[in-house]
Amino acid sequence: MTTLSRRTLLLGTAAVAAGPLLGGCSKEPAGSGTAQNLDSVAGLLPSHHEFTGSVKPDILGTRPVPDGYLRYPATLVDAITEKPAASGREISAMTPVWGPAPPGIDRSAYLRAVGAELGAPVNFVVQDGGTYGDKLNAMFGARDVPEVLCVPGWEVDKIPRFAEAATALFTDLTDHLQAERVSAYPMLSSFPTGAWRHAVWNQRLFAIPNPSDGPFPYAMFTRKDLLDERGLAVPGNLDDLLAMAKQVTDPKRRVWAFSDIFAMLQMYHRVPGAKGGWRLTAGKTPEFKYETAEYRRALEVMAGIYRDGLVHPDLVASKGADQNQLFASGGILFAQAGVGYWQPAQAENQKITPKLNIQPLPVFAVGGGDPLVWGAAEPISYTFLKAGLPKDRVEELLRVINWCSAPLGTQEAQLRDYGVAGKHHTVTPDGPVKTDLAFKEIVNQYYFISGRNPAIGPFPDTPNYVRDVLTYSNETVKYLEQDPWDGLKLEMPVKFASYRVAAEEKFTDVLRGRRPMSDFDALVKEWRDNGGEEARALMAKALTDSGR
């Protein structure tokens, strides 16, 4: 199965623009946000049917951790016998990438091969994942979107009045996929019902969800091979981590301890993460992370890490340095990243460094007690189809997305994930192993315009990974944060959403030493005055209205 890096950066800085740009989408006044009980949309959703060609897993995940597969299937089935894009017309699409952009359709043997199987080429515009939100806002403002558009789940909340935008810009898929109508697309029908619930806006189904392939947005990774060389144990608490960071940082050798690890520091300090950073006080009042003592302490620690010169200076200077490359080369020894970063990084970089051993640190809580781990249960991304397309074109695009969603054990999945034998992968007794060309051309393009049932593996080129990640995940899942608003779809007040990125930037200025810590309380007040109180009222009302 394909994995990917995601949720590893604070993405986008132009969410403010979306408010006025989308203001014409509705005559309804911009109010104080909305809350929808997802139980109410059951009648809109596609029926669920297991795919009959499913492969039995080797290791069971403790839900919501997916199951794992150690062995690549010896026999693959041809799940889709007809070309889904019979018209042959080129399909326009936009997806994100983290890392170097792949070659375009004219120079990619991978895109040409998949296009031949689909019956039509998909012309991907691949945008930098770190600034993807900026591009989305520009497109929404211009009301100019491609036929197929990926919107990462974490970008949705940054766009004020997203529900209005969805209605104005995208095709309503309800009549195409509701109930048994989804039977025409058996791969889509196999998706978890819970993922489909999140693809509803304004009581209509507007997107195909890409179900989360794991419940954790971040992990702290280390180069265990380098720690072993120095006789250092993997740190199991914050004091040991910070002490080791000072020990290993050596500017003369171009080695520093960290990337930016603020999200993980927040978790270590038990900062709330539900719905972007909310929790309930003992008195059942919604409280945002900025207002907590835990957040302030985490920020003070991260500010100290920057002040002590423990973060790689290229990352501090924002020179466009590649965190992943710095980690792979040993320039940093501890890196915060999405769990999906782990396997591709190990597979690609072990070719250069055979002893490479990327491993996550176990989670812990500052001061002792049970750790708190943020959850990432909502879909990774959503696939939208442009509004105004004729019915036959919508159906053709849905067939293409259905093909792209084929599971492990199918010819379609092997081509999507591994490309062409002898060119993008070599065939081994344990399964396909990617070549250098594959790492250049295959960057999850089709993954981001589809979805599939969550699963981990198999990965012949990293045979220890599936056991390692399942061991880590089945232990870490015990500490998943409970979300008081689980089952509620919230669209935050426009004022709150518009100020969200600006607020993060101001606290980042404190963290980086560009503003004094004495500004902290004033920044919290600014946040409250710029939508924070309206958001709190919405969060409280959502719980009351749902009987909680």
C-alpha positions as CSV (number, residue, x, y, z in Angstrom):
1,M,0.0,0.0,0.0
2,T,1.1,3.6,-0.6
3,T,2.1,5.8,2.3
4,L,3.0,9.4,2.2
5,S,4.2,12.4,4.2
6,R,1.5,14.6,5.3
7,R,0.5,17.0,8.1
8,T,4.2,17.6,8.7
9,L,4.1,21.4,8.2
10,L,2.0,24.4,9.1
11,L,0.5,24.7,5.7
12,G,-0.6,27.7,3.8
13,T,-0.7,31.4,4.9
14,A,-3.5,32.8,2.7
15,A,-6.6,31.5,4.4
16,V,-7.6,35.0,5.2
17,A,-8.2,35.6,1.6
18,A,-10.9,33.0,1.3
19,G,-13.4,34.9,3.3
20,P,-14.1,37.9,1.0
21,L,-13.2,35.9,-2.1
22,L,-16.0,33.5,-1.5
23,G,-18.4,36.0,-0.1
24,G,-20.5,35.9,-3.2
25,C,-21.2,32.2,-3.0
26,S,-24.3,32.7,-0.9
27,K,-26.7,35.5,0.1
28,E,-26.8,34.2,3.6
29,P,-24.9,36.4,6.0
30,A,-21.5,35.2,7.3
31,G,-22.5,34.0,10.8
32,S,-20.9,32.3,13.7
33,G,-20.2,29.0,12.1
34,T,-22.2,25.8,11.9
35,A,-22.3,22.4,13.5
36,Q,-23.8,19.3,11.9
37,N,-24.4,16.0,13.6
38,L,-23.0,13.4,11.3
39,D,-25.5,10.8,12.4
40,S,-28.1,12.9,10.5
41,V,-26.5,12.3,7.1
42,A,-26.8,8.5,7.1
43,G,-29.4,8.5,4.3
44,L,-27.1,10.3,1.9
45,L,-24.2,7.9,2.1
46,P,-23.1,5.2,-0.3
47,S,-23.9,1.6,0.8
48,H,-20.9,-0.4,2.1
49,H,-19.8,-3.6,0.4
50,E,-16.6,-5.4,1.1
51,F,-14.4,-6.0,-2.0
52,T,-14.5,-9.7,-2.8
53,G,-10.8,-9.8,-3.8
54,S,-9.5,-8.6,-0.4
55,V,-6.3,-10.2,0.9
56,K,-6.2,-11.5,4.5
57,P,-3.9,-9.4,6.8
58,D,-0.9,-10.8,8.6
59,I,-0.9,-8.5,11.6
60,L,-4.1,-7.0,13.1
61,G,-4.1,-3.3,14.1
62,T,-5.9,-2.2,17.3
63,R,-8.6,0.1,15.8
64,P,-8.3,2.7,14.5
65,V,-4.9,1.4,13.6
66,P,-5.1,-0.4,10.2
67,D,-4.1,-4.1,9.7
68,G,-0.7,-5.0,8.3
69,Y,0.5,-7.2,5.4
70,L,3.9,-8.8,5.4
71,R,3.8,-10.7,2.2
72,Y,3.0,-9.4,-1.3
73,P,0.3,-11.5,-2.9
74,A,1.7,-14.2,-5.2
75,T,-1.2,-13.9,-7.6
76,L,-2.8,-10.6,-8.6
77,V,-6.4,-10.2,-9.9
78,D,-7.4,-8.0,-12.8
79,A,-10.2,-6.2,-10.9
80,I,-11.4,-3.9,-13.7
81,T,-11.5,-5.3,-17.2
82,E,-12.8,-2.2,-19.1
83,K,-10.9,1.0,-19.5
84,P,-12.7,3.5,-17.3
85,A,-12.1,6.6,-19.5
86,A,-13.5,5.4,-22.7
87,S,-13.8,8.9,-24.2
88,G,-9.9,9.2,-24.3
89,R,-10.2,12.9,-23.2
90,E,-7.4,14.2,-21.1
91,I,-8.3,14.8,-17.4
92,S,-7.0,17.8,-15.5
93,A,-6.2,17.3,-11.9
94,M,-4.3,19.0,-9.0
95,T,-2.6,17.3,-6.1
96,P,0.1,18.1,-3.5
97,V,3.6,16.8,-3.2
98,W,6.2,17.1,-0.4
99,G,9.6,17.1,-1.9
100,P,10.8,17.5,-5.5
101,A,8.1,17.8,-8.1
102,P,7.9,14.8,-10.5
103,P,8.2,15.2,-14.2
104,G,5.1,16.2,-16.1
105,I,3.0,14.0,-18.4
106,D,5.2,14.5,-21.4
107,R,8.3,13.2,-19.6
108,S,6.9,10.6,-17.2
109,A,6.8,7.0,-18.2
110,Y,4.8,6.3,-15.1
111,L,2.0,8.7,-16.0
112,R,1.9,7.4,-19.6
113,A,1.6,3.8,-18.5
114,V,-1.2,4.5,-16.1
115,G,-2.9,6.7,-18.6
116,A,-2.8,3.8,-21.1
117,E,-4.6,1.6,-18.7
118,L,-7.2,4.2,-17.8
119,G,-7.9,5.0,-21.5
120,A,-7.0,8.7,-21.1
121,P,-4.1,10.6,-19.6
122,V,-4.4,12.5,-16.3
123,N,-2.5,15.8,-16.6
124,F,-1.5,16.5,-13.0
125,V,-0.6,20.0,-11.8
126,V,1.5,19.0,-8.7
127,Q,1.8,21.8,-6.2
128,D,4.1,22.1,-3.2
129,G,2.3,20.7,-0.2
130,G,3.8,23.4,2.1
131,T,2.0,26.1,0.2
132,Y,-1.0,24.1,-1.2
133,G,-3.4,26.2,0.9
134,D,-2.3,29.3,-0.9
135,K,-3.0,27.8,-4.3
136,L,-6.4,26.5,-3.2
137,N,-7.4,29.9,-2.0
138,A,-6.3,31.5,-5.2
139,M,-8.3,29.0,-7.2
140,F,-11.4,29.4,-5.1
141,G,-11.2,33.1,-5.4
142,A,-10.9,32.9,-9.1
143,R,-13.6,30.1,-9.2
144,D,-11.3,28.3,-11.6
145,V,-10.7,24.7,-10.6
146,P,-9.5,21.6,-12.5
147,E,-11.9,18.7,-13.3
148,V,-10.4,16.7,-10.4
149,L,-9.2,18.5,-7.3
150,C,-7.5,17.1,-4.1
151,V,-8.2,19.1,-1.0
152,P,-6.2,17.8,2.0
153,G,-8.4,17.5,5.1
154,W,-6.3,19.8,7.2
155,E,-6.8,22.6,4.6
156,V,-10.6,22.5,4.8
157,D,-10.8,24.2,8.2
158,K,-8.6,27.1,7.0
159,I,-11.0,28.2,4.3
160,P,-13.9,30.3,5.7
161,R,-17.3,29.3,4.4
162,F,-16.0,26.2,2.8
163,A,-19.5,24.7,2.5
164,E,-20.5,27.6,0.4
165,A,-17.5,27.1,-1.8
166,A,-18.2,23.4,-2.2
167,T,-21.7,24.2,-3.4
168,A,-20.6,26.8,-5.9
169,L,-17.5,25.1,-7.3
170,F,-18.0,21.3,-7.2
171,T,-20.4,18.7,-8.5
172,D,-23.0,17.3,-6.1
173,L,-22.3,13.6,-6.1
174,T,-25.3,12.5,-4.0
175,D,-27.3,11.2,-6.9
176,H,-24.3,9.4,-8.4
177,L,-23.2,7.6,-5.2
178,Q,-26.1,7.5,-2.7
179,A,-27.1,4.1,-1.3
180,E,-26.8,1.3,-4.0
181,R,-26.0,3.8,-6.8
182,V,-22.4,3.3,-5.6
183,S,-22.5,-0.3,-6.8
184,A,-21.3,0.9,-10.2
185,Y,-18.0,1.8,-8.4
186,P,-17.2,-1.3,-6.3
187,M,-13.9,0.1,-5.0
188,L,-15.6,3.2,-3.7
189,S,-18.3,1.1,-2.1
190,S,-15.7,-0.6,0.0
191,F,-14.6,2.6,1.8
192,P,-15.5,2.8,5.5
193,T,-18.9,4.5,6.1
194,G,-17.3,6.7,8.7
195,A,-15.1,8.3,6.0
196,W,-18.1,9.1,3.8
197,R,-19.8,10.9,6.6
198,H,-17.2,13.6,6.5
199,A,-17.6,14.2,2.7
200,V,-21.1,15.8,3.3
201,W,-21.6,19.6,3.2
202,N,-24.9,21.4,3.2
203,Q,-26.7,18.0,3.5
204,R,-25.3,16.8,0.2
205,L,-22.4,14.5,-0.8
206,F,-19.7,16.6,-2.5
207,A,-16.5,14.6,-2.4
208,I,-14.9,11.2,-2.4
209,P,-13.0,10.7,0.9
210,N,-9.5,9.3,1.1
211,P,-9.7,7.4,4.4
212,S,-7.0,8.0,6.9
213,D,-4.2,5.3,6.8
214,G,-3.4,5.8,10.5
215,P,-4.7,7.6,13.5
216,F,-1.6,9.7,14.3
217,P,-0.7,13.0,12.6
218,Y,2.9,13.1,13.8
219,A,5.7,11.1,15.3
220,M,9.2,11.9,16.5
221,F,11.7,10.0,14.5
222,T,15.4,9.4,15.2
223,R,18.3,7.9,13.3
224,K,18.7,4.9,15.6
225,D,21.7,3.7,13.6
226,L,23.6,6.9,14.5
227,L,22.5,6.7,18.1
228,D,23.7,3.0,18.2
229,E,27.1,4.1,16.7
230,R,27.6,6.4,19.7
231,G,26.2,4.0,22.3
232,L,23.2,6.2,23.0
233,A,19.8,4.9,24.0
234,V,16.6,6.2,22.5
235,P,15.4,8.8,25.0
236,G,12.2,8.1,26.8
237,N,11.5,11.4,28.5
238,L,11.9,15.1,27.8
239,D,14.9,15.7,30.1
240,D,16.8,12.9,28.4
241,L,15.9,14.1,25.0
242,L,17.0,17.7,25.6
243,A,20.3,16.5,27.3
244,M,21.0,14.2,24.3
245,A,20.2,17.1,21.9
246,K,23.0,19.2,23.5
247,Q,25.3,16.2,23.4
248,V,24.9,15.4,19.7
249,T,24.7,19.0,18.4
250,D,28.1,19.7,16.8
251,P,28.1,22.7,14.3
252,K,31.7,21.9,13.3
253,R,30.5,18.6,11.9
254,R,27.3,20.1,10.5
255,V,25.2,18.1,12.9
256,W,22.2,19.5,14.9
257,A,19.7,17.7,17.0
258,F,16.3,18.8,15.7
259,S,14.0,20.0,13.0
260,D,11.1,22.0,14.3
261,I,9.4,19.6,16.8
262,F,6.8,21.9,18.3
263,A,3.8,19.7,17.6
264,M,5.4,16.8,19.4
265,L,6.4,19.0,22.3
266,Q,2.8,20.1,22.6
267,M,1.8,16.4,22.8
268,Y,4.5,15.7,25.4
269,H,3.0,18.5,27.4
270,R,-0.6,17.2,26.9
271,V,-1.7,20.3,24.9
272,P,-5.2,19.6,23.5
273,G,-5.5,18.8,19.8
274,A,-9.2,17.9,19.3
275,K,-10.7,19.9,16.4
276,G,-7.5,21.9,16.0
277,G,-6.7,22.4,19.7
278,W,-9.9,22.3,21.9
279,R,-10.8,20.6,25.1
280,L,-13.4,20.9,27.9
281,T,-12.5,22.3,31.3
282,A,-13.7,20.6,34.4
283,G,-16.7,22.9,34.2
284,K,-17.5,21.7,30.7
285,T,-16.4,25.0,29.1
286,P,-14.6,24.8,25.7
287,E,-10.9,25.9,26.1
288,F,-8.5,26.4,23.2
289,K,-4.8,25.4,23.4
290,Y,-3.5,29.0,23.5
291,E,-5.3,29.5,26.8
292,T,-3.7,26.5,28.5
293,A,-0.7,26.4,30.8
294,E,0.5,23.4,28.9
295,Y,0.7,25.2,25.6
296,R,2.7,28.0,27.2
297,R,5.2,25.6,28.8
298,A,5.6,23.8,25.5
299,L,6.2,27.0,23.7
300,E,8.8,28.0,26.3
301,V,10.7,24.7,25.8
302,M,10.6,25.1,22.0
303,A,11.8,28.7,22.3
304,G,14.7,27.4,24.4
305,I,15.6,24.8,21.8
306,Y,15.8,27.5,19.2
307,R,17.7,29.9,21.5
308,D,20.3,27.1,22.3
309,G,21.0,26.5,18.6
310,L,19.7,22.9,18.6
311,V,17.7,23.3,15.4
312,H,19.5,23.0,12.1
313,P,20.3,26.6,11.0
314,D,19.2,26.0,7.4
315,L,15.7,25.2,8.7
316,V,15.8,28.2,11.1
317,A,16.7,30.5,8.2
318,S,13.9,29.1,6.1
319,K,16.2,28.8,3.1
320,G,14.1,26.1,1.6
321,A,16.2,23.4,3.2
322,D,14.8,19.9,2.8
323,Q,14.2,18.5,6.3
324,N,13.9,15.0,4.9
325,Q,17.3,15.2,3.2
326,L,19.0,16.7,6.3
327,F,17.6,13.8,8.4
328,A,18.7,11.2,5.8
329,S,22.2,12.6,5.6
330,G,22.6,12.8,9.4
331,G,22.5,16.6,9.5
332,I,19.7,16.3,12.1
333,L,19.1,13.3,14.5
334,F,15.5,13.9,15.6
335,A,12.8,14.9,13.2
336,Q,9.1,15.5,13.6
337,A,7.1,14.1,10.6
338,G,3.9,12.4,9.6
339,V,4.0,8.6,10.3
340,G,3.6,8.1,6.5
341,Y,7.1,9.6,6.1
342,W,8.7,6.6,7.7
343,Q,8.6,3.9,5.1
344,P,9.4,5.9,1.9
345,A,12.3,7.6,3.6
346,Q,13.7,4.3,4.8
347,A,13.3,2.7,1.4
348,E,14.8,5.5,-0.6
349,N,17.7,6.5,1.6
350,Q,18.9,3.0,2.7
351,K,20.2,2.7,-0.9
352,I,22.8,5.3,0.0
353,T,23.2,4.4,3.7
354,P,22.7,0.7,4.0
355,K,22.8,0.8,7.9
356,L,20.0,3.4,8.0
357,N,17.5,2.7,10.7
358,I,14.7,5.2,11.1
359,Q,12.7,4.6,14.2
360,P,10.1,6.6,16.2
361,L,10.5,7.6,19.8
362,P,8.0,6.2,22.2
363,V,5.5,8.8,23.3
364,F,5.7,10.2,26.9
365,A,4.2,12.8,29.1
366,V,6.2,15.6,30.8
367,G,5.8,15.1,34.5
368,G,4.8,11.5,34.2
369,G,1.4,9.9,33.8
370,D,-0.2,8.7,30.6
371,P,0.8,10.4,27.4
372,L,-1.7,12.3,25.2
373,V,-1.6,11.6,21.5
374,W,-3.5,13.7,19.0
375,G,-5.8,11.8,16.7
376,A,-6.2,12.1,12.9
377,A,-9.3,10.1,12.3
378,E,-10.9,12.2,9.6
379,P,-10.0,11.6,5.9
380,I,-6.5,12.5,4.7
381,S,-8.0,14.3,1.8
382,Y,-11.1,14.8,-0.4
383,T,-11.5,14.5,-4.1
384,F,-13.9,17.0,-5.7
385,L,-15.1,17.1,-9.3
386,K,-15.6,20.5,-11.0
387,A,-19.2,21.8,-11.1
388,G,-21.0,22.0,-14.4
389,L,-19.6,18.8,-16.0
390,P,-22.1,16.8,-18.0
391,K,-23.5,13.6,-16.4
392,D,-21.5,11.2,-18.7
393,R,-18.2,13.1,-17.8
394,V,-18.9,12.9,-14.1
395,E,-19.5,9.1,-14.4
396,E,-16.3,8.7,-16.4
397,L,-14.3,10.5,-13.8
398,L,-15.9,8.4,-11.0
399,R,-14.8,5.3,-12.9
400,V,-11.3,6.7,-13.1
401,I,-11.3,7.4,-9.3
402,N,-12.7,3.9,-8.8
403,W,-9.8,2.4,-10.7
404,C,-7.3,4.4,-8.8
405,S,-8.8,3.1,-5.5
406,A,-8.1,-0.6,-6.2
407,P,-6.8,-2.4,-3.2
408,L,-3.7,-4.7,-2.6
409,G,-3.9,-7.9,-4.6
410,T,-5.0,-6.2,-7.8
411,Q,-3.1,-5.5,-11.0
412,E,-4.4,-1.9,-10.9
413,A,-2.9,-1.3,-7.4
414,Q,0.5,-2.7,-8.4
415,L,0.6,-0.4,-11.5
416,R,-0.6,2.6,-9.4
417,D,1.9,2.0,-6.6
418,Y,4.9,0.5,-8.4
419,G,4.7,1.5,-12.0
420,V,6.0,-0.7,-14.8
421,A,8.1,-3.8,-14.1
422,G,11.6,-3.5,-15.3
423,K,11.4,0.3,-15.4
424,H,9.8,1.5,-12.1
425,H,10.3,-1.7,-10.1
426,T,12.2,-5.0,-10.1
427,V,10.3,-8.2,-9.5
428,T,11.6,-10.2,-6.5
429,P,10.2,-13.3,-4.8
430,D,9.0,-11.0,-2.0
431,G,7.3,-8.5,-4.4
432,P,8.1,-5.4,-6.4
433,V,11.0,-3.2,-5.3
434,K,11.1,0.4,-6.6
435,T,13.9,1.7,-8.8
436,D,15.4,5.2,-8.6
437,L,13.1,6.2,-11.5
438,A,10.1,5.2,-9.4
439,F,11.1,7.5,-6.6
440,K,11.4,10.4,-9.1
441,E,8.2,9.8,-11.0
442,I,5.8,8.3,-8.5
443,V,4.7,10.8,-5.8
444,N,1.2,9.5,-4.9
445,Q,-0.4,11.4,-7.7
446,Y,-3.2,8.9,-8.2
447,Y,-3.4,8.3,-4.4
448,F,-4.5,11.9,-4.0
449,I,-7.4,11.6,-6.4
450,S,-8.7,8.4,-4.9
451,G,-8.9,6.6,-1.6
452,R,-9.0,3.0,-0.3
453,N,-9.5,0.9,2.8
454,P,-6.7,1.7,5.2
455,A,-3.9,-0.9,5.3
456,I,-0.2,-1.1,6.0
457,G,2.2,-2.9,3.7
458,P,3.5,-5.0,2.3
459,F,6.9,-3.4,1.5
460,P,9.5,-5.9,0.2
461,D,12.2,-3.2,0.2
462,T,11.7,-2.5,3.9
463,P,10.9,-5.9,5.4
464,N,11.0,-4.8,9.0
465,Y,8.7,-1.8,8.6
466,V,5.3,-3.4,8.9
467,R,6.1,-5.1,12.2
468,D,7.8,-1.9,13.5
469,V,5.0,0.4,12.6
470,L,2.3,-1.9,13.9
471,T,4.3,-2.4,17.2
472,Y,4.6,1.4,17.6
473,S,1.0,2.1,16.6
474,N,-0.7,-0.6,18.7
475,E,1.2,0.7,21.7
476,T,0.6,4.4,21.0
477,V,-3.1,4.0,20.2
478,K,-3.8,3.5,23.9
479,Y,-3.2,7.2,24.4
480,L,-5.3,8.7,21.7
481,E,-7.0,11.9,22.9
482,Q,-10.7,11.7,23.3
483,D,-12.5,14.2,21.2
484,P,-15.6,15.7,22.9
485,W,-16.9,16.8,19.5
486,D,-16.5,13.4,17.8
487,G,-19.3,12.9,15.3
488,L,-19.9,16.6,14.8
489,K,-18.8,18.4,11.6
490,L,-17.9,21.9,12.5
491,E,-17.5,24.9,10.2
492,M,-15.8,27.5,12.3
493,P,-16.9,31.2,12.4
494,V,-15.4,33.2,9.6
495,K,-13.6,35.6,11.9
496,F,-12.0,32.7,13.7
497,A,-11.0,30.9,10.5
498,S,-9.7,34.1,8.9
499,Y,-7.4,34.8,11.9
500,R,-6.2,31.3,12.4
501,V,-3.0,31.5,10.4
502,A,-2.2,35.0,11.6
503,A,-2.5,33.8,15.2
504,E,-0.2,30.8,14.6
505,E,2.4,33.1,13.0
506,K,2.4,35.5,16.0
507,F,3.0,32.6,18.4
508,T,5.7,31.3,16.1
509,D,7.4,34.7,16.3
510,V,7.5,34.2,20.1
511,L,8.8,30.7,19.6
512,R,11.5,31.9,17.3
513,G,12.6,34.7,19.5
514,R,11.3,37.4,17.2
515,R,8.9,38.6,19.9
516,P,9.4,38.5,23.7
517,M,7.6,35.9,25.8
518,S,6.0,38.8,27.7
519,D,3.8,39.3,24.6
520,F,2.1,35.9,25.2
521,D,-0.9,37.1,27.2
522,A,-1.6,39.9,24.8
523,L,-1.6,37.4,21.9
524,V,-4.1,35.3,23.7
525,K,-6.3,38.3,24.1
526,E,-6.0,39.2,20.4
527,W,-7.0,35.6,19.5
528,R,-10.1,35.8,21.7
529,D,-11.0,39.2,20.2
530,N,-10.5,37.9,16.7
531,G,-13.0,35.0,16.7
532,G,-11.9,33.0,19.6
533,E,-14.9,33.8,21.7
534,E,-17.2,33.2,18.8
535,A,-15.6,29.8,18.2
536,R,-16.0,28.9,21.9
537,A,-19.7,29.8,21.7
538,L,-20.1,27.5,18.7
539,M,-18.2,24.6,20.3
540,A,-20.4,24.9,23.4
541,K,-23.6,25.2,21.5
542,A,-22.7,22.2,19.3
543,L,-22.4,20.0,22.4
544,T,-25.6,21.3,23.9
545,D,-27.6,20.8,20.7
546,S,-26.3,17.3,20.4
547,G,-27.4,16.4,23.9
548,R,-23.9,16.1,25.3
